[in-house]
Amino acid sequence: MVESVGVFVRNTLAIDDIIGRALSFSATSPEKLGERQGAFERDLRNELTRLSPDGRFTEIAEIYALVARRP
């Protein structure tokens, strides 16, 4: 028996939230960036501010689960 369940969620993110997420990825972790971390954060903050001067972004995500059970 297979069942799928999904729900959409809407969140407001600030620039610091997005930077924090970026630093949580392995490719852009503080360990990986090393001395370039400051420049990475500065450049990302500048670009995000250009995209949204008020510093707020809306995230719409789907949380989805596929559940399989034995009959």
C-alpha positions in Angstrom: 0.0 0.0 0.0 1.5 3.3 -1.1 0.1 6.7 0.0 1.3 10.2 -0.9 0.8 13.2 1.3 1.8 16.8 0.4 1.3 20.2 1.8 2.5 23.6 0.6 3.9 26.1 3.1 4.7 29.8 2.8 7.5 31.4 4.8 9.0 34.9 4.9 12.8 34.8 4.9 15.2 37.6 5.7 18.6 38.0 4.0 20.3 36.6 7.1 18.1 33.5 6.9 19.2 32.9 3.3 22.8 33.5 4.0 22.6 31.0 6.9 21.1 28.4 4.6 23.8 29.0 2.0 26.5 28.5 4.6 24.8 25.2 5.6 25.4 23.6 2.2 28.6 21.6 1.8 29.7 23.5 -1.3 29.4 26.8 0.5 30.2 25.8 4.0 32.6 28.0 6.1 35.1 25.2 5.9 34.9 25.0 2.1 34.9 28.8 1.7 37.8 29.4 4.1 39.1 33.0 3.9 36.6 33.7 1.1 33.6 33.4 3.4 33.5 37.2 4.1 33.5 38.1 0.5 30.9 35.4 -0.3 28.6 36.7 2.4 29.1 40.3 1.3 28.5 39.6 -2.4 25.4 37.4 -1.6 24.0 40.1 0.7 24.5 42.8 -2.0 22.8 40.8 -4.6 19.9 39.8 -2.4 19.5 43.5 -1.4 19.4 44.4 -5.1 16.7 41.8 -5.7 14.6 42.9 -2.6 15.6 46.2 -1.1 13.4 45.6 2.0 15.4 42.4 2.6 12.4 40.1 2.7 11.7 37.1 0.5 8.8 34.7 0.2 9.5 31.0 0.1 6.9 28.6 -1.1 7.8 25.0 -0.6 6.0 21.7 -0.8 6.6 19.2 1.9 5.9 15.8 0.5 6.0 12.3 1.8 5.5 9.0 0.1 4.5 6.3 2.6 4.6 2.6 1.8 3.1 0.1 4.2 2.8 -3.6 4.0 -0.8 -4.9 3.7 
